[in-house]
Amino acid sequence: MPVAFRQRVSQYLCSVIVTLAVVSACSRETLAPDRSSEPLHPLLSLTASGYILVSQLDSMSSQALSFGRSLQCPAGKRILGGGVQNANSGVVIQESAPNVNVTGDSWAYTVSRDTTGASVRFTGWAVCADSGLNGYVLIARTDTMASQAVTFGRNLSCAAGKEVVGGGVQNGNHGVVVQETHPLSTGTGWAYTVSRKSGGTTVTFTGRAICADSGIAGYTLVSRPDSMGSQMLSFGRSLVCPVGKSVFSGGVQNANYGLVLQENHPDSTGGTWPYTVSRPSGGSTVSFTGWAICATVT
């Protein structure tokens, strides 16, 4: 074989080898690393898939002062929000908060009243979705209210790069009730205030917030300021999500001592968040703001 021909063949083969090496190197950059020996994890997403509402009708007997219930999400789903639907004057929310433990995700609520009375009925609600929501995390902070204090409030902030999905306060103290619970206007945290009619013992409770990575599909905060006249004992409002979105959670921002949360929950369609605030007697005209967190779900 002539020397010139052998040189051309050699140059061609070298070019092919170099090209294959470059293609092979580029292909390795786009392939996932071998995880055959690692545990499997659910596919993470910025869309809440598998959205579902869980509800349970309950009652409190005439002699009871309080009633509590935890509503469990189905297996493989995470809690987004929840609350209690309660049309009974004098029965108010003592606690309403997410709970995550070894048995799965749930929403816990307690309603209470000052004195016994008629048997009353109410419905607990939980908002759940598949467990693949990206960066999902529950944060909690335990606080105390001193014996002479009648109110206590706390803001819980999500970590940088996350937005709030839901929240509330876990509170086992009869006589201490929820005055306000709502997302911050920035969407980066959750606020709550608990209050009582008079001082007493030092009490402990835990604020909770659910956060996930920013960029949740269709994430929107809906709010509406309202007021209640001086002679009114209660006021209710439903906040409606934009068309095509579903409600995750919500609440009411209320700085008025003596005005507390009677009900706070998703409606049965998943598109609206109703709340009611109430007080035992008339007084001044008061203002407050209802809030709802909405997003696109599948």
Secondary structure, 3 states (H helix, E strand, C coil): CCHHHHHHHHHHHHHHHHHHHHHHHHHHHHCCCCCCCCCCCCCCECCECCCEEEEEEEEECCCCCEEEEEEECCCCEEEEEEEEECCCCCCEEEEEEEEEECCEEEEEEEEECCCCCCCEEEEEEEEEEECCECCCEEEEEEEEECCCCCEEEEEEECCCCEEEEEEEEECCCCCCEEEEEEECCCCCEEEEEEECCCCCCCEEEEEEEEEEECCCCCCEEEEEEEEECCCCCEEEEEEECCCCCEEEEEEEECCCCCCEEEEECCCCCCCEEEEEEECCCCCCCEEEEEEEEEECEC
